[in-house]
Amino acid sequence: MKALVVGGTGELAETLRVILHVRWHELNLVHIAEYQAALAVLRREEPGLMLVDCSDNVAICCDFISQVRACSDVPLVVVGEDEDVTAKVRAL
């Protein structure tokens, strides 16, 4: 299965890869830092899972999630360190 980690750092992507690899040994995790590049990969590769880091800019992240939902029903997990409950609800 292929999974995309969008946004965040390479360190976050590596941490997620290690955690997920424990359960899914065949997981191929790809980190894409830029949201627009991730949309192109999403359309081309059709991954089985997408993890989106919304730590930096919740508004941009939410716009990206809307774009993803407009073209795909890929399972999507939002990760981030934001303490703002409103931001978390908006991302969901």
N, C-alpha and C positions, 0 to 999 in steps of 0.2 A: 504494500500500500504506500502511496505517496502522500505526504503531508507538507503543507506550506506554513512556515512561520513568517508572518508579515510584520515589518517594523521592528523596533527594538534593536538590540545589539547581537553580535555574533555570540557573545557569552550567554545571553538568554537562549538563543537557538540551541546551543550546545547543551545547556542544562535541560531543556525540554527534550532534546534527542535522547539523552541518557535516561531520563525518567520514563519516557514512552517506550524506549527500546527494551526495558525490562519486561513489559507485557507483549509488545509486538516486535519480535525479533526481525521481521522482514521489512519493517518501516524504513522508508526512504524519506528523510526530512530535509527539506530545502529551505534555506533562509533567504528572504528577499526583503531588503531594507526599504525600498520605495513602493508606495501603494500602487501607483500607476503601472509599474513593471509587474506587480503581483497580479493585476487584472489580466494582463496579457498572458501570463503563465497559467492563470486559472482557466482561461478560455482554451488554451492550447493543450494543457496537460490533464485537465479534469481530475484534480487530486481527490482523495477520499476524505480529507480533513484539512481545515484551515484554522490556524491559531493566529490571532491578531493582537498585537501589543498596542494598547491604547494609553500608555503612560505619558507620552510626550504631548499630544494634542488631541483631546477628546473630540472636539468638533470635527477635525479632519478625519479622525478615525471613524466617527459615526457616518460621515458622508461616504467614506470608502465602503463601510458595511452595507449601506443602501445601494451602492453600485454593484456590490457582489450579489446581493439579493435580487437585483434586477435581471441578472444573467445566470444565476446558479442557485441550486438548493444544497450546495455542499454543507456538511455539518461545520459549524463555525464556533470556535471557543474564543472568548475575549479574555485576555490576560492584561494585568496592569497593576500599578502600585497606587493608584489614585484613591484617596480617602473620601472623596466627595461622592456621597450616595447618589445624588442626582445624576452625576456623570455616569456612574455604573448603570443606572436604570436606563438612561438615554442610549448607552451602547447596546444594551439588551434589546 
